[in-house]
Amino acid sequence: MALNPFRNRKLLKSGLRGTAAVVELDEKALRRHQIESSERVNMKLKLRVELDGSEPYETAGQFWVHTDRLSGPGQRLPVAVDPDKRDKLAIDWDRAGGARSGGIEIGIG
């Protein structure tokens, strides 16, 4: 999990690149924030992370979420992972598409 903006920047600069599929999130909270036009909110996500050369794994945590770029479970997001602590990761929102891209319409920063 990564909520610290300085850690996020560091991970996005030097972390291992991969993708994470959203496994679980509070969809009602996401929709409420989208209706309220909340751009960034803190949400708990469960993610399935895939890195080249490694077995996929699941992790959960609190993440800063861009509600206009998150659709829900099944969506794939670009991530950067701490090579020494793989439960520490940052979602790369600059490379994430809009809410309708990269996932099924229906999830740690």
N, C-alpha and C positions, 0 to 999 in steps of 0.2 A: 504494500500500500504506500502511496505517496501523496501527502497533502501539502507538504512544504514546497513552495514555489521555487526556492533555490535548489532543492534536491531534484525537483522535476527538470529544471534547466540543465543541471549537471548530467542527469540520466539521459536526457534527450540529446546531449552533445556527445557523450561517450559510452552510453549503455549498449547492450546487445539489442539489435533490431529484430522484431518479430511481429506477430499478429496475435490478437486476443479476441476470442468470440465471447460475446456476452451470454452467460448462462442464466443468470438471475438478476433481477432488479425489481424495485418497487414501481410497477407500471403506473399505478394510480398517482403516486407522487410525481413521476415523470410527466404524465399528462397534465396534472395540476400546474406544475412549473411551466410547461409549454403554453398553457392557456394564460397564465399570469405574465407571460413573456419574460420569465426569469432566464437570463442568458447563461449564468454559471451557478450551479448549486452543488452542494456536497451530498453525494449519494453513495449508499453501499451497493457495490457490484460484486458479483461472483463471475470470474473470467476463466476461460480455458486458454492458456497461453501456449503458443507454438513458436519455437525457435529452431533455426536450422541446426541439424546435428544433435538435437535433444528430443527426448520423449515429451509429448504434450503433458501439461499439468494444470491443475486448477488452483486458483487462489482467490481469496475474497478480501475486500477492504473498502475503506472510504476513499472516494476519488472526487476531484473537482470535475464536474460534468458540464459540457456545453449542450444544453437541452435542445438547441436547434440542429445538432449534429448526431443525436442519439435516437434511434428508433425503438430499440428494445432487444429482447433475447434473439440470438441468432446473428446479430450484426457483428461484423468483424472490424476491429479497430487496430490501427498501427500503434505499437508500443515500443518502449525502450526499457530494458531490464538490467538491474544491477547484476553483474556477472558473479558476485560473491554472495549475494542474498537475493535469490530469485523471486521471493515474495515481494520485493521492493521494485515497483515499476511505475512508469509514467505513461499516460496515454498521450499520443502525439496528435492533438486536436488540429494542428495546422495541416496535417496530412489526411485527416479524417474527412470523408465526404459529408454531404448533407444527410438529414434524417432518413431519407429514402434510399441512400446508396449503401452498398456493401452488406446488406442483411435482409433478413426476413422481417416483414412488418409484424411487430408484436404489440447493469449491470451496471480494480483498484487503481494516484497521481501525484 
